[in-house]
Amino acid sequence: MSEDKQKSFFDSMSPKASFVFGLTLGVAIISIVGFATVLSMSADGDADSKTAETNTNKNTAQANTNTAVAPTATVIKLAAITDSDNIRGDKNAPITLVEFSDFECPYCSRLFPTLEALLDKYEGEVRLVYKHFPLTSIHDQAVPAAEASECAGDQSKFWEYHDALYSDQSKLADGYYSELAATLGLNTTQFDDCFNSRKYQERVATQSVEAQAAGGQGTPYTVMIDADGNTTPLNGAIPQANFEVVIDQALGK
């Protein structure tokens, strides 16, 4: 449109029409600028949100990794440990591993050498307390074996009997327990009287209840107690390295 035509266009408009046209044009320009600004702010907000989400995910993943390596100590109620318990290692050691176990459980057998290795590595720093947790619904020899081991304990042979039971679980059967007692040099008359009377039936049952109250849902179930009385649950036949992480942490290494 030429300059003359532009002039004639505006000149032809009344003052009131010119005012309305200018006002409308100004509002339109302001709206366009405002819309562009909102789009820009929204894009920046989305970018910040994605960055925050990414950082949060990284932090959560790191926290989960740390937890998996070194479980956080939790409050677990256990019976006081006394001289009547089956203890292996230095009785005054600052770290206690309470193992709730089942003589017929294959995973317990698998954990057996791991715990022995830990006692050797942390001699004087770690002690092992063995408690019974027979899974009676799937192991029919778990209770007899547990009671037999306690009868062997009456003659100060609990750990020798314990080791023999785990060394060959295929032999667990009626008649074997007295035979094993004889092999280990026990007084078989005394052993048989103890075993046949089920002298330790209540002890085994009580420890099984304690295991479940402490959070045990299967075997082996181990609870580490540090020098301050803090407890850390360790489920299953986990590798020796996993035990070492929490033990070293408790010892401040």
N, C-alpha and C positions, 0 to 999 in steps of 0.2 A: 504494500500500500504506500503511495507517495505521500510526501510531507503535506501537500495541499489537501489530499483526501483525508489524512489524519486530522488536520485542523478542522476540516469541514465536519468530520464525524463528531469531535468533541464540541465544536462550536454549535452544532445542531442540538446538543443536549441541554436540557434546562439545568440550572444550578442544583436543583434538588436531585435530579437524576445523576448528575456528575458526582454528587456527594455519596449517593447510595452505591454507585459503581466503584468508587475508590475505596469505600469501607469494605465492600465485599471482597475486592481484590486483596486488600491488606489482611483480612481474616484468613483467606485461602493460603497466602504466603506463610503466615505464622503457623498454620496447621501443618503445612508440609514440613517446615523446619522442625517443629515439635515431634512429629512422627518419626523423622530421621533420627532425632536424638534418642527417642525411646528405643528404637531398634538397636542403636549402638550400645546403649546401657544394658539391654537385655542380652546381647551377645557377650559382653564382658562378664555379666553375672553368670551365664552358663559356663564360661571358661573357668571362673573361680570355683564354681560348684564342682566341676569335673576334677579340678586339681585337688580340692579338699577331699573328694571321695577317693581319689587315687591314694593320697597320703594316708587316709584312714585305713584303707584296705591293706596298705603296706605295714602300718603299725600293728594292725590286728594279726596279720600273718606272722609278724615277728614275735608278738606276744604268744601266739599259739605254739610257735616253734620252741620258744623258751620253756613254756609249760610242759611240752612233750618231753623235753630233755631232763628238766629238773622240776618234778611235781611240787606244787606249793604245799607247805605243811598244813594239815587240817586237824580239827579236834576229833579224836577218836578215843572212845572210852575203853580202856583195857583193865583187866584185873592186875593188881599189884604183883610184881615178880618177886618170888621168894626162893629160899633155898630148896623148897620142895619141887620147883620147876626143873625141867630138863634143860640145863644150860651148858653150852659148849663154848670154850674160849675163856678169856679173863673175865671173871665175875664182876670185876670193878671197871670194866671197859666203859668209856663214855657213850658209845653208840650201841644200841640194842636192836637186833633184827628178830622180831617175833614172827615165826613162820607157822601159819595154820596149814596143816597138810594132811594128806591121805596116803597111806602106804600102798594102796592099789592104784593110785592115780599115775598115769605115765608121765604127765607133765611135772609132777612132783619129783619123780625119779630123774627127770632131765635137769631139774633145778639143783638137785643134790650136789653134784660136783662144782657147780657155780658157787654155792654157799661155802663149800670147803675151801675153794680158791680165795674167796673173800676173807675168810678167817686167817688164812696164811698170809695174805698180802697186808692185812690190817691187824696183825698180831698185837694184842694189848690194847687195841683201839675199838675193836668190834667183838661183840659176843652174840651168840645165836641162842634163841629160846624156842624150843620145838613144842607146839601145841597141836592137839588133834582136831581135825575137821573132816571126819569120814562122810563121804557122799553116799549115804546108804541106799539111795534110789537106784544107783547104777553100779555100786561096788559092794558085793555081798561079803567080801573078806576084809573090808576096811575096818570095821569095828573089832572083829577078832584079832586082827593084826595090831591094832592100837592097844587093846587091852593086854595082849601078850608082851608088847614092848614095855609096858609099865610093870608087868610082873618081872621082867628081866631087870628093870630098874631097881627092884627090891634087893637085887643081888649086885647092885652097882654096875650093871652091864647094859644100861639103856642104849647108849650110843653104839656099842658093838652090835647090839641086836638091831637097832635102827639101820645101821649101815648094811647089814646082811639082808634085811628085808628089801631095801631099795636096790641092792646089787642084783637081785634076781626075783622080780615080781611074779614070774611065771610059776613059782613054787608055792605061792600063797594058797593054802587049802587046809581043811581040817586034818589034824595029825602032824602037820609040818611044824607047828609052833613048838611043840615039845621036843621034836627032833632037832630043831635049830638050837634050842636051849642046851641040849646035850652036847651039840657040836661046839658051842661056845664055852663049855665047861661049867655050866650052871648046875646047881642041885636040882635035878629034875623033879624030885618029889615035892620040894617046896614050890617049884615053878608050877607044876601041875595043879597043886592045891589052890594056888593063887588064880590060875587061869580058869579052872573049872568052876570055881566059886564066883567068878566074874567080880572079883574084888574092885576092879577099877572101872566098872560100868558107869558109875555116876561121874567120875572124873572126866572120862572121855565125852560123855553127853554134855557136861557143863562147859567144857572147852569148845565144843561145837556150837553151843548157844552163844558163847562169847565171840566166836569168829563172826557169826551172822550179825550180832549186835554192833560189831566193829566195822561192818560194811562188806564182809566177805560174801561173795555170791558163787564162788567156785574155788578150786584149788589149783596150784598153790596160791595162797594169799599171804603176803608179807607186810608187816607194818614196821617201819623204822622209827625208833624213838631216840632223839638226840639228848645231849647232856642237860638241856633245859626242859625236857619233858615234851617237846613238840613232836608230833607224829606225822609220818608221811606214808600213805598206802602205796604198795607196789604190787600190781596184779600180774599173775601168771609167771611162766618160766621165762622171764625176761633176761636178756644178755647181761653178762658180768659188767660190761661198760655202763649200762644204765644204773646199776647199783652204785658203781663207783662215782658217778656224777653226784648223786644225792648224798652219799657218804662224805665225799670230799667237801661238798658244800657245808654239811653239818660240822665238819672238823675245821672249817675255815681255811681249807687248802686252796 
